[in-house]
């Protein structure tokens, strides 16, 4: 009987002998490769934390002890060990397991951590709460895969370091991919000595002895301060040579490691030692992303960080999508870079996913990957703009949420020429609530002077990008979907700043489409025409600011429908409606988009159907509104 079949929860895991654990780890890796290759998901990070997660659940008592994963995409093994194996065939699919921790799934999931660098703040707060309530419970934060490049993590560390009585263990999952200190080579050289030093340093008696020595030596007349300084320098120098504690210990945190994160016994020993200390301890584990899957280990780009449906033996993709918005952006950026040396690119640990890898190869001195540090990326961009460059900041739409203050105050208020390119805008699908890019258009509308385009096809994307990098006195934004590029949508004509995509005689209904939904808007217009209802369909081209030409079209129609792949609360349609009211326009409005809710994971098409964002539903609404208006009009004498 496979060992994995015997694991229904952490209690079963603790019944296994140490000798059985390597076999269990191998079974888990096989399980991950088989299942994730069929559904897609974050494969590489989870292959790297198998032994680490086994050790965590053997040393701590989940869910009484809180385990927090940062980012949550490395929690698949945790799900497997907490009784959710049966749900993996539906991973990231509608009604199935989330790709991140999910409190609705299991009591073992404390935090739905899907944006990086937040775990240490969660852990600090929870540990303080448990201490104040007199509860002897541990909080363990597993942080890694680049999350320590985020400034919020260091803000938390600064506070954790002085929380001497907090039962908090920080496990740094150092997979050598995003976490920068070059300390991995010490893992094997110092395994024996490192464990001995760690065992001594995590003993409370060690700290008491140090304090006593300090008091006695400093009390010595004349030479006390000098002798203590020499002793402290010797202690620090020895520890820096033997143990790569770096700034963690300098902050005042007890440091354990480095530990081979693929040696369950070593990780268990380190975690047990950390528990004996009784205060905040950082355990540094060296792991290998993609471990156990040859195709992932040989993939130098990202070690199969996230995959689609692939062959479980070769790692080759089995489903090939069409040309994407990301592809088009990457190529256009390369063309612009070749003719405009003022243009530079910035991203936050998203070089390949945002399509900037081509630009990086061609212009290595003009690309800046700041790690998971969106706030820094935006303000650094403002600094570059003030120095005469034009930065293009490319991130996922959902991650710009983290830097709103910087967009508003550093770029917007200073009127800096910075372009933000937001990939994965709108409903994204299987990654769930935290990864839908549905908030950006709402909060960006608050930035005075900001110009925003949601291009409808590749040609319009290129035009918007070229126009954006020429703007030197205001922020510009281009947002687009993760979907494949639609077929080109030609305009029938241009009315001022607005592209007219469809029109009939005597139109009553104006349909305004944004970005990926321009095709949907055109289909709505066609359906209305088939029902004998006159309609005009337009693409504003630039959604913000709202143009006078668009308002003139609004005024000439009885009913206006806006369709956007983003939030309707404060969204682009709401902005047009507001501007129309301020201009005294009395046309009736209905905005369609994503409601103010956290939308669970499913395919994009399933979510759009669920939200009623289909041509059939939108056309039905317009038809019913027009019919109601006509039915309520006064009857003529011939109709009586």
N, C-alpha and C positions, 0 to 999 in steps of 0.2 A: 504494500500500500504506500503510495507516495506520501512523503512527510507533509506536504502542503495540504493534503486532504484532511489531515488531523488538526489543522489550525483553524479554529473558529473564532479565536480571540486571543488576546495577549496571555491569558492564563495557560492556554495550551502550549504557547511558545516556551514558557518557563519550565515546562515539564521535559523538554528535550535536553539531551546531554550535549555538552560542548562538542563532542565528536560528531554529532548529527548536524550541526549548524552549517558546515560547508555544503553538504548535500542539499539542505533546505535552500541555501542561497542560490545554488545552481538551478533548482526547480523554480524559484521565483523569477530568475532571469528568463528562463524558458517560457514561463507563463506570460511575462511582460511582452516578450518579443512576439509570441504567437497572437496575443490579443490586441496589442497596440498596432501591430502591422495591419490589422483588419479594420480598425476604427480610426486610426490616426491619433496623434496626441504627442505628449512630451515623453519621448522614449529615452533619449540619452541621459537626461538628468536622473531618471529613476533607476536606470541600470547602474548608476554610480553610487547610489545610496542604499543598496540592498543590505549589506552587512551592518552599516551604520544604523539603519532603522531597526533591524533585528536586535541589536544591542540596546537601543533605546527602550524598546518594549520589554526587554528582559530585566533591565535595571530599574525602570520607573513603573508606576502603577497607573496606567491610563484606564479610565478617564479621570480618576481622582487626581493624579498628577496631569497637568496640562501640557500637551505637546503642541508646539506651534511651528509650522513650516513656512520658511520665507526663501523664495516665493513658494506658493502652494503647489506649483506644478511639479514639485519633487515629492509629492505625498502619495503616489500610487502604491508604493510598498506598504506604507502606513495603512492604506485602505485594505490591501490584501490581508494584512495581519490583524485587522480589526473586523473580520467577518464579512467582507464585501466582495469576495472572489466571484460569486455568481453574477454580480452586476457588470463585470468587465466586458462581456460581449456587446453591451449597450453604452460603453463609455462615451461620454460627450454627445450622446444622441438623445432625442426627445424622450423623456420619461426614464432615462438611464442615469448612470453615475456621472457626476460632475467631474471635470478635469482638474478641479481644485478641491480643497477641503470644503465641506458643506454641512452646516449644522443640522439641516433637515435629514441628512443621510444617517448620521451617527453621533452618539454622545461623545465619541472620541475626537470629534472635530470641534475644537474650541473657537477657532478663528478662520474665516473664509478668506485666507490670505492669497490674493491673486495679483495685487500690485506690490512691487518689491520694496524692501528696506523698512517695512513697518513692524516686523515681528518683535524687535527688541523693545519698542515702545509699548506694544501690547504686553509683553512679558514683564516689563518693569511695573506697569500698572497693576497687573494681576498679582504679582508677587507682593506688592505693597498691600493690596486688598486682603490677601490671605493672611498676611502678618497681622494686620490691624484687627482682623476678625478672630485671631487666635487659632487659625487652621494650619496644621503642619502638612502642607502640601507643596510639592515642587512645581516649578514652571520651567520648561525646557524650550528654548528657542533654537531651531535649526536654521542657520542663515548661511547662504552661500550662493553659488552660481551667479556671481556678480552683485548680489544684493548689498554687500559691504561697500560698494562704490557709491551708494546713496547717502547723502548727507544726513538724512533723518536717522539712519542707523548710528551715526557717530554722536548725534545729539543725545540719543538714548544711552549710549555707552558712557557718555559724560556723567549722566545721572546714576546709572547702575553702579558705577565705580564707587560711589559713596554710600550705597545701600548695604551696609555691612551685614545686616541681619536678614536680608532677603534670600529665600531659598530659590535661587535662580541659577540655571546652568545654560550657558551659551555654547552651542556646538557650531563651530565654523566648518562648513563643508567646503574645503578648499580643493576644487577640482582642476586648478591650474588654467582655467579657461578665461575667467573674467577677473578673478581676485589677484591683485598684482604682485604682492611680495613674493620674491623668489626664495621660498623656504623649503620646497619639496625635497631637495637633495639631502636634507638632514634627517629625513624620516627613517631611512634604513641605517645610516651611520650611527645614530644615537639611540636606537630603540631600547637597548638595555640600560644605558646610563640615563637616558631621558626618563624612563619609568622610575628609576631610583630617585632622581632629583625631584620628580613630580610628587612621589609619595612623601618625601620629606617636606616639600614646600606647602603641601595641602594639609599638613598636620597643624592644628591650632597651637600645639606646643611650640612649633617653629616660630610662629609670629610672636608668641609670648616671650620666647627666649630673645628674639631680636629686640623687642621693646626693652627688656631688662638690661641687655648689653648696652643699648643706646643710652639709657638713663645713667648707668654706672660710669660709662666712658665719658659722657658729657659732663658728669659731675667732677671729674678730675681737674684740679686747678691747672691753669695755664695751657697745658697741651691737650686737654680733653677734646676740644672742637677739632683740632688738627688730626688727632688719632682717629676720631670717629669718621672724619672725612675720608681718610685713607682706607679704613675698613669698608665703608660704604662703597667707595670706588672699586675696591677689589671684588666685593660681592657682585656689584653690577657688571663689572667686566667679565667675570667668570660666567655669569648667567647669560650674558649676551653672546659669548663664544659658544657655550654649550647648548643653549636653548634659544630659538628664534622668537623671542617674546615680543620684540619690537615695541610699538606704541601701546599695545594692550596693557602690558605691565606698567608702562610709563603713566598710563591713566590711573593706575591703582588697582587694576583687575588681576586676580589670581589667574595665572596662565598655565595650562596643562598641554603639553605636546612638544613637537608635532607627533601625531599618532597615525599609524597606517589604518586608514578608514576601511580597508577591506579585510582587516584582521578582527573578527568579532571579539576574540578574547582580549585583545589589546584595548579595543574601544570600551568593552565592559569594565575592564580594570580602571581605565581613566575616568569613566563615569562614576564608578563606585568611589574612587578617591575624591572626585568633585563633591559627591554627596557628603562625604565625611567632613569636608571643610565647613559646610554649613552656611556659607555666604556666596555671593556671586562668583562664579568660576567660569572661565572660558576654556573650552576643550577644542583644540585645533586638530582636525582630522584631514589627512591628505587622501583624496579619492580620485578616481579616473572616470570622467564622463563617458558614457557609452560602453562601459566595461562589460566584457562577455559577449559582445556582438561585433564580429570582425568588421563588418561594413561600417558600423558606427565608429569604431576605434580608428579606422583608416580615413574617416571623413574629417579633414582638418578644418573645414569651414565652420562646422558647429557641432560635430560629434552626434548628429541626429538629435539636436536639441528638440525640434518639433518635426514630426513627419506626417505625411498624408498616408494613404493606403499604400503599403509597400509589400514586396516579396519578403517573407520572413526568413528566407535563406540568404538572399543576395542583397537585400536592402534597396533594390531597384523600385522606383515608383510604378504602381500598376494603373494609376489613373493620372493622365496628363491633361491638365487644363489648358485653356487657350492663352493667348497673350493677355497680360494683366496690366492694370493701371501702373503697378510698380515697375514693370518692364519699361513702359512708355516714359515714365518719369526719369528713370535711370539713364535712358538713352538721350533724352532731351537735356538733362543736366550735363552730360558729357559734351554735347554739342555747344551748349552755352559756355561751359568752362574753357573750351578751346578758343573762343573768340572774346571772352571777357575775363581778364585775369583778376578783376576785383571780386568776382564771385567765389565764395568759399562755402563749404558744407559742414554742418554740425549735426551729429546725431547722439542719442543716448543709448548706447549698447544695442543699436539697431542698424548697423552698417549694411549687412546683407539683406535683412528683411525689408528695409525701406528702398533698396535698389541703389544705394550709394557706392557699392563695391566697384562699379565701373569707373566712377569719378575718382575713387581712391587710387585705383591702379594708374590712371592717367595723370593725376595731379596729387601725388602723395603729400606734398607740403601744404595743400589747401583743404585737407580733410581733418576733422577733429571729432573723435569719438570720446565723449566725456564719461562714459559709463552710465550707470543708472542714476543720473543726476540732472533731471529735466530743468530744475530751477537754475542750476548753474549754467546749463546750456543756453537758456534764454537770456540771462543777464550777460553772459560772455558774448553772446551774439550782439547785444546792444553795445558792448564795448568795442567789438570789431567794427560795427557800423559807424560808431563815433570816430574810429580811426581811419575811415575811408574805404572800408570793404563793404560788400553786400553779402551777409550771411544767409544761407538757406538752411533752416532748421527742419530736419525731416524726422518725424516721430509718428507713432501710432496715435490716432485721434484721442483714444481713451487716456493716454499718458500725458497729454498736454494739460489735462485737469490739474495735474500736480504743480503746474507752474503758472497758474492764472495771475497771481500777484505780480510776477515778473513780467508777464506779457502786458499787464495793465500799467504798472508803474515804471518799469525800466525801459520797455520798448515803446509803449503807447504814449505815455506822458512826455517822454523825451523825443517823440516823433522820429524814431530811428527807422531807417530803411532795412527792415528784416523781413524775410519771407518765411512763413511757416507752411510746410507741406505735410498734410495730415493723411497718412495712409490708414486703411481699415476704418474709414469714417462710415457711420451708419450701422445697421444691423450686420453683425459679423458671423453669428451662428454658434458653432459648437463650443466656443470658449466661455460663453455665458455672460452673466450680468456685468461683470467688471470689465469685459473686453469689447462690449458693443460701443462703438464710437458715436454716442448719441447726445453728448452734453456740450461738445465744443461750440456748435453754432449758437447755442443759447448764451453761454458766457462770453463768447467773443463779440457778440453784438453789444456788449456793455462798454467796449473799448472805443473811445472817441477817435474818429478818423480812420479806423481800421477798414481795409478793403478785402472782401471775401469773394472768391469764385468757387463754384461747384461745377466744373466742366462736365459736359454731357458726353464727350467722346475724346478720342486721342488728339484730334486736331485742335479742339478747344483747350485741352490740357497744355499743349505746347504753346499756344498763343498766350494763355494765362500766365505761364511760367516766364515767358520772355518779357511780358509787360511788367510782371511783379519785380523782377530783378532790376528794372529801370526806375522803380520808385525809391526815392532816397529820403522822403520825409514822412513816412507813415508805415505801419506794419501791414503786410499783405498776407493773405491766407489762401491756400488752395487745398480743398478737401475732396477725397475720392474714395470709392469703395474698394474692398478686397476682391471683388468679383472680376471675372474676365472682362476685358474691354467690350463694350457693345459695338454693334455695327455703326459706322458713321451716320449721324443724323443731320442731314443738310437742312438749312433754313430756307423757307419759301421766300422770305424777304427779311430785311432788317428795318425795323422801325425805331429810329434813333439808336439807343443803346441796346435794344431788345431784339432777339431773334424770334421771328414768328415761324413756328414749326408746322402749324395746321390751322386752317380757317375755312369757314363757310359763310354764306351770305346771311345777313341779319342775325349775327351772333347774340345770344343771351348769356352764355356761360363762358367765362374766361378761366382756363386751367393753366396755372403757373407750375411748371415742373423744375425741380432742382437736381442737378447732377445725374446720378444713375437713374433717377426717376423721370427724366425727360421722355424716355421711350414709353414709360407707363402713362405719362400725361397725354402723349400723342394718341395712345390707344384709347384712352378715355374719350378724347375728342372725336375719334372715329366712331365709337359706339354711340355717342350722343347724336352724331350726324345721321346714323342709321335709324335712330328713333325720331328723326325729323326735328331735332333740337339744334339750333345754330350754335357753334362753339368756335372759340379761338384758343390755341395752345401756344404758349410762349416759354422761352428760356431767357431769364433776365441777363444771362452771361455773367454779370457781376451782381451777386446777391446783395452785398453791402458795399457802399451805401445804396439805399433804395433810389432808383433813378426816377426823374420826373417823367420820362417816357413810359415807364411801367405804370406809374400812377395815372397817366392819361388813358392808358388802356383799361385800367381798373374802372375808371369813371364811365367808360362807354359800355360797360356790361352790367347786367342786373345781378348776377351771381358770380362770385369769384371763389375758385377752389385752388388751394395751394397743396402741393404734394412734395414732401421732403423726407430724405433718409436721415432723420435726426429728431431730436425732441421737439414737440409742438409747444411746450411751455417756454415762452421766450425765444422761440425759434425763428426761422427766416420768414415763414408765413405770418407769424404773429407780428413781426416787424413791419411787413407790408400793410397789414390790417391797421396797425397803429398809425403809420404814416398817412394812410388814406383818411382815417378819422380826423387827424390833425389838419388835413387839407380840405376838410368839409365834404368828402366824398361819401355818398350814402349807399353805395353798392353793398350787398350782403356778402359776408365772408364765411368760409368754413375751411379751417386748416386741418390737413391730414398729415400725420407723421407718427412718431413713436410717443406713446403716452408717458407721463411721469411715473415710471415704475421700473423695478429691476427685472429685466426680462431674462428668463432662464434659458439654458442651452437647448438648441435644436438646430435643424438646418435653417438657412436663411429663408428659403421658400416657405417652410412650415411656420416660421415666425410671422412672415408677412401675411400669410393666409389668416393666421390667428388674429392679427391686428386689423384685418380688413383692408390692407394695403394692396388691393388687386384692382385691375381695370374694371372688372365686373361690379365690385362693390362700390367703387367710386362713381361709376356711371349710373348705377342704380340710385345712389343718393341724389345726384344732380337731376336725374329724371323725375324723381319723386318731388323734389323741390319745385321744379318748373311746373309739374302737373298741379301741385297744390296752389301755386300762384295763379295759374290760369283758372282753376276751379273756384277761386275766391273772388275773381273779378266780377263786377256787376253784370247782370244778364241784359242783353239787348232786347228790344221789343219782339224781335223775331224768335228769340230763344225762349220766351216765356210760354 
